[in-house]
Amino acid sequence: MKLRVDLDKPYDIEINAGSINCLNRYLKENYKNSKILLVSDDLVFNIHKEKILKELDGFFYKTYILKNGESSKNTENLIEMLEFAAKNEYRRSDLVLAFGGGVVGDITGLFSNLYLRGLDFIAIPTTFLSAIDSSVGGKTAVNLKEGKNLCGTFYQPKKVFIDTDFLKTLSDYTFNDGLAEAIKYAMIRDKSLLKKLMQEKIDKNYENLPLVIKSCLDIKREVVREDEKDLGIRQILNYGHTFGHAIEKKSNFKIGHGHAVALGMLIMVKYFNEDFYNDFLKLLEKYGLYDNIDFNTEEILKLCMVDKKSRKDRITIIAVKEIGSCELIEIGLKDLRKIYENRQDYN
Ligand SMILES: NC(=O)c1ccc[n+]([C@@H]2O[C@H](COP(=O)([O-])OP(=O)(O)OC[C@H]3O[C@@H](n4cnc5c(N)ncnc54)[C@H](O)[C@@H]3O)[C@@H](O)[C@H]2O)c1
């Protein structure tokens, strides 16, 4: 299955079980004389080394392996990667492969954009989250000590290969982290996807996973096309993220991003879609996304207001009043408090 991302610089996404088996042919057709730099993390590379290296048959390549986890997305590693490429005389016509989850994708995208002012890169996302989120939109980043994703650019890959077979080795927790974003897409733009998520049990072995991924990417592709540089409508992709980010931070990142966003969406549903609340709670429980934790109102509100979406004492939130569509609303601290305090009934 192929999906075209029609941005300023269009590219295709291949989504299938086994799509990686076409990589070697694609490289021979498009990058015959290029040297390849394969970037991955230790966990992904150890599990899937044989499969990915087989696709590099006939090419000169080097590997750059990061330690797995968010803490690798830092400026020190970025500089080290740049110096590694320079030392090994990578040139403008060479190619970078980002093989891993969102961490590998984000830092490798930024590296590819910066090295020699831009090298082609191909993304091979290996988590559900990176497949349905990072592979469209071209956001690249590393974290600074002062915060997440503070240093980054917009830079599109030349091609994306999503091979759902890679996802089969994910832990359930990591898979479900991505599933929360699928629920988000469904809530803001796709009622039928929500129905599917509610009626079926989608896991890493789900036969029609490529179709679910395509539905999610279709939504992201449309939203990003309207607002490539994230200046307006693209904010709707942050549904559930205002409280989600605050919960994630408050938990010292012990709660995964998707799990925190799920709780953020639950708070929004409680306020805006009271009738749907019980069904939504069941949905989260089914996917292991509900956690009966609670954080102090003042602390959460403070974290919400320092989030980059807030200006002075106003904040833009995404409200789903009708399932499958949404709107941006600017509210003040008083209303934000009302929404958060309304959650307390479920504790
Ligand atoms: N650029 C974007 O548009 C965008 C969108 C969403 C998230 N992100 C970023 O992505 C990051 C989160 O991504 P993530 O959840 O993929 O995290 P991640 O890359 O840290 O991967 C999570 C864990 O899963 C492991 N893993 C990856 N693939 C695996 C596989 N196939 N089998 C077994 N284990 C595997 C990794 O080694 C890691 O330990 C964050 O830094 C976030 O800011 C970027």
Ligand as a Chemical Component Dictionary entry (heavy atoms), coordinates in Angstrom:
data_LIG
# 
_chem_comp.id                   LIG 
_chem_comp.type                 NON-POLYMER 
_chem_comp.pdbx_formal_charge   0 
_chem_comp.three_letter_code    LIG 
# 
loop_
_chem_comp_atom.comp_id 
_chem_comp_atom.atom_id 
_chem_comp_atom.alt_atom_id 
_chem_comp_atom.type_symbol 
_chem_comp_atom.charge 
_chem_comp_atom.model_Cartn_x 
_chem_comp_atom.model_Cartn_y 
_chem_comp_atom.model_Cartn_z 
_chem_comp_atom.pdbx_ordinal 
LIG N1  N1  N 0  8.861  14.209 14.409 1  
LIG C1  C1  C 0  7.624  14.029 14.777 2  
LIG O1  O1  O 0  6.686  14.441 14.110 3  
LIG C2  C2  C 0  7.337  13.280 16.035 4  
LIG C3  C3  C 0  6.032  12.862 16.317 5  
LIG C4  C4  C 0  5.802  12.152 17.483 6  
LIG C5  C5  C 0  6.836  11.865 18.351 7  
LIG N2  N2  N 1  8.093  12.295 18.050 8  
LIG C6  C6  C 0  9.211  11.997 18.953 9  
LIG O2  O2  O 0  9.368  10.589 18.963 10 
LIG C7  C7  C 0  9.902  10.185 20.211 11 
LIG C8  C8  C 0  9.079  9.042  20.734 12 
LIG O3  O3  O 0  9.057  8.021  19.757 13 
LIG P1  P1  P 0  8.931  6.486  20.130 14 
LIG O4  O4  O 0  7.778  6.292  21.021 15 
LIG O5  O5  O -1 9.028  5.746  18.859 16 
LIG O6  O6  O 0  10.200 6.273  21.089 17 
LIG P2  P2  P 0  11.609 5.572  20.931 18 
LIG O7  O7  O 0  12.231 5.848  19.640 19 
LIG O8  O8  O 0  12.365 5.921  22.155 20 
LIG O9  O9  O 0  11.220 4.035  20.998 21 
LIG C9  C9  C 0  10.676 3.502  22.183 22 
LIG C10 C10 C 0  11.433 2.237  22.602 23 
LIG O10 O10 O 0  11.090 1.190  21.721 24 
LIG C11 C11 C 0  12.259 0.563  21.237 25 
LIG N3  N3  N 0  11.932 0.042  19.912 26 
LIG C12 C12 C 0  11.775 0.750  18.772 27 
LIG N4  N4  N 0  11.384 -0.054 17.777 28 
LIG C13 C13 C 0  11.326 -1.297 18.288 29 
LIG C14 C14 C 0  10.970 -2.558 17.761 30 
LIG N5  N5  N 0  10.555 -2.695 16.497 31 
LIG N6  N6  N 0  11.018 -3.637 18.573 32 
LIG C15 C15 C 0  11.385 -3.499 19.875 33 
LIG N7  N7  N 0  11.714 -2.339 20.441 34 
LIG C16 C16 C 0  11.680 -1.244 19.653 35 
LIG C17 C17 C 0  13.320 1.633  21.263 36 
LIG O11 O11 O 0  14.611 1.068  21.308 37 
LIG C18 C18 C 0  12.955 2.376  22.537 38 
LIG O12 O12 O 0  13.517 1.740  23.631 39 
LIG C19 C19 C 0  9.881  11.401 21.097 40 
LIG O13 O13 O 0  11.190 11.913 21.196 41 
LIG C20 C20 C 0  8.974  12.377 20.375 42 
LIG O14 O14 O 0  9.331  13.721 20.639 43 
LIG C21 C21 C 0  8.356  12.977 16.921 44 
# 
loop_
_chem_comp_bond.comp_id 
_chem_comp_bond.atom_id_1 
_chem_comp_bond.atom_id_2 
_chem_comp_bond.value_order 
_chem_comp_bond.pdbx_ordinal 
LIG N1  C1  SING 1  
LIG C1  O1  DOUB 2  
LIG C1  C2  SING 3  
LIG C2  C3  SING 4  
LIG C2  C21 DOUB 5  
LIG C3  C4  DOUB 6  
LIG C4  C5  SING 7  
LIG C5  N2  DOUB 8  
LIG N2  C6  SING 9  
LIG N2  C21 SING 10 
LIG C6  O2  SING 11 
LIG C6  C20 SING 12 
LIG O2  C7  SING 13 
LIG C7  C8  SING 14 
LIG C7  C19 SING 15 
LIG C8  O3  SING 16 
LIG O3  P1  SING 17 
LIG P1  O4  DOUB 18 
LIG P1  O5  SING 19 
LIG P1  O6  SING 20 
LIG O6  P2  SING 21 
LIG P2  O7  DOUB 22 
LIG P2  O8  SING 23 
LIG P2  O9  SING 24 
LIG O9  C9  SING 25 
LIG C9  C10 SING 26 
LIG C10 O10 SING 27 
LIG C10 C18 SING 28 
LIG O10 C11 SING 29 
LIG C11 N3  SING 30 
LIG C11 C17 SING 31 
LIG N3  C12 SING 32 
LIG N3  C16 SING 33 
LIG C12 N4  DOUB 34 
LIG N4  C13 SING 35 
LIG C13 C14 SING 36 
LIG C13 C16 DOUB 37 
LIG C14 N5  SING 38 
LIG C14 N6  DOUB 39 
LIG N6  C15 SING 40 
LIG C15 N7  DOUB 41 
LIG N7  C16 SING 42 
LIG C17 O11 SING 43 
LIG C17 C18 SING 44 
LIG C18 O12 SING 45 
LIG C19 O13 SING 46 
LIG C19 C20 SING 47 
LIG C20 O14 SING 48 
# 
